[in-house]
């Protein structure tokens, strides 16, 4: 039945129209009533037809009411599509095509969105006349029609390709034709059409390389791009730059024949008056720096490129305007609410600290005025990345420019020179070494510059040379002590941005110095205490991070009464006085304490009960809120979970630091029951520390866990998923601990665990911590269940050896090698094809236990004897000289 054959009820129609008109009233109470009425009207028979009737009736209803009708219709179809009769769907589709020609831009736009939803809910094949019809409109001389059709096609392509990538859509030849059509539109005479075509094709290239190759010819796209290089429209220029970036990032070879032409085009954009165009041009170099062939292709352009990048690293007027209220003495000014940005929380990894000036990712993590990703940032990131490719070959070009900038009277040029010096630090370190004594002294002087911009960037640039300063041959008196002292001094700078920059640099200083800090712990703690009294909210957050890094760096050297008396009372006073668990400061403080308690160990005992009880309170309340929300999601708000993340971290720190003293808190509480829920929490940041905590409890108090352990093991196994590195790593570590304490009691779970481990190790590259932990855990299983694991030796020997060779000497590594040796002894023939990897792995030990050493020596000797002297000699000659040396030194082979 066509829509013109359907007759609405006047009463129902009037009611619906009245509700739509009321929705335009700017009153919250009216809006709430409208939403309630719309929900009720969902039950109207033919509600979809009513909305479509209003949308299609331009003579009776104004554009606002019609547009709103389209929005509600879209939502209605999205929610109820499966329940609607096919005849209703066909009517909606028919009307959508007719409404593409509507005189109202608002209506046309809303209809293109509605078309997108209809395609989303079904497949393109089910609406065969859609794309041909839109392509016909695309050829119209009426710009309204062609641009509306283009918008609809854009949305269809986006939806189709996303569904195709996720396996929800089958390949459709019409899309091939449509993408080819978009390629031809790149050279269309209308700029608006050129822009939309470029946007879509760039998106297609960005989304999926394989799909790109299947669905359109990138060679034709490149040819179209080359035809519009002289286009004067700034938006088109930006999109052309983006397209070339996509060709670089997808390693599309069609760019290579035209690289000289493209580079000239990019050069013409780097100094464009529109900084957004220049930024997109700069992105090309940042992408190019990731190419394995970058040096070969682009080093010849370094003479022209590098000076432009350094020039573009000067602050723009836009950036300076954003910073204008943050340049002078502002330590007394309270932080504004919109200055404080959410922060991430660690889950056992190391978090790098950045601040606005060198935040190459544009995230503004330190809460600076959010100017986003700028030409200055992109230029600095590009120079940094290119320095890793060009290395010392670029110094002859950049050193004179940087020297000139460093000695310039213009503060902004001097600042850009200091930034450039820091940017080339990683790539050009060996070439810079002869200059560093003088440069570090220069930077120390700049730390006292009158302008805060100089002090801020100098902190960062100093941090880039920390590794060099910590080398044994560098003088402690000339570098270590002066740098430490000047950074501590600037904790108390009058400018809050300088304070943050000093704190960030000091984090890196501590990470590099580690135990060199021990003689100066008292001095550092006094600086922390003074800073805590002075800092406003945001800088306190970072101070907690710095305290945490100190704890990680010096470990139990912090466990002295005089240090604990300085550090813990103010931290615990804050801990007890912040009432809101989800407060940013409380979360940062909890993270800090988790590191401190690990370092001070039993020195934390006077504060342990208070900390434990609050953590338990957080877990109890959050788990309760989660269960309530899951049961009645319409009645409860989604629970906040950040506090639960850091509560797990602090409990984990306490278990590691307090060891057996921690057991009494566990056995007198419901922590184990709470872990049953949090180990299954969908949020990875909760599961990861929960798994680590459970593993520590297995070590500390397995007798307490044992009666219920079989409720937990399936959950642990479920977390052996390589998609989530951190949780998989921790789950594998837990399996190792269970293997030790349970022995044969783990037998029923071994097939499930083994299946997951083999799948994980098949993609092992030997570099990630997760693979190392899984390899050790898998080999540990081999020690307890050799008959079950031995048949898989041929599949796991190489990846396990590649992973374990990179593990430092420790008890876990010892256990893993013992298991691996037992597997080889039981099935030596399976080890033959990859025996060289075993040789390489066993050579990685520095301090190996005598019995394990004898076992490995016997395996090596047995293999040598079975090979025969001639075969063994030929095999042995493949080994690198260092491997031969290590095997001879350790095992006499």
Buried (B, 14 or more C-beta within 10 A) or exposed (E): EEBEEBEBEEEBBEBBBEBBBBBEEEEEEEBEBBEEBBEEBEEBEBBBBBBBBBBBBBEEBEBBBBBBBBBBBBBBBEEBBEEBEEEBBEBBBBBBBEBBBBEBEBBBBBBBBBBBBBBBBEBBEEBEEBBEBBBEBBEBEEEBBBBBBBBBBBBBBBBBBBBBEEEEBEEBEBBBBBBBBBBEBBBBEEEBBBBBBBBBBBBBBBBBBEBBEEBBBBEBBBBBBEEBBEBEBBBBBBBBBBBBBBBBBBEBEBBEEBBEEBBEBBBBBBEBEEBBBBBBBBBBBBBBBEBEEBBEBBBEBBEEBBBBBBBBBBBBEBBBEBBEEBBEEBBEEEBEEEBBBEBEBBBBEEBEBBBBBBBBEBBBBBBBBEBEBBBBBBBBBBBBBBBBBBBEBBBEBBBEBBBEBBEBEEBBBBBBBBBBBBBBBEBBBEBBEEBBEEBBEBBBEBBEBEBBBBBBBBBBBBBBBBBBBBEEEBEBEBBBEBBBBBBBEBBBBBBBBBBBBBBBBBBBBBBBBEEBBEEBBEBBBEBBEEBBEBBBBBBBBBBBBBBBBBBBBBBBBBBBEEBBEBBBEEBBEBBEEBEEBBBBBBBBBBBBBBBBBBBBBBBBBEBBEEBBEBBBEBBBBBBEBBEBBEEEEEEBEEBEBBBBBBBBBBBBBBBBBBBEBBBBBBEEBEBBEBBBBBBEBEEBBBBBBBBBBBBBBBBBBBEBBEEEBEEBBEBBBBBBBBEBBBBBBBBBBBBBBBBBBBEEBBEEBBEBBBEBBBEBBEEBEBEBBBBBBBBBBBBBBBBBBBEBBBEBBBBBBBBBBBBBBBBEEEEBBBBBBBBBBBBBBBBBEBBEEBBBBBBBBBBBBEEBBEEBBEBBBEBBEEBBEEBEEEEBEEBBEEBEEEBBEBBEEBBEB
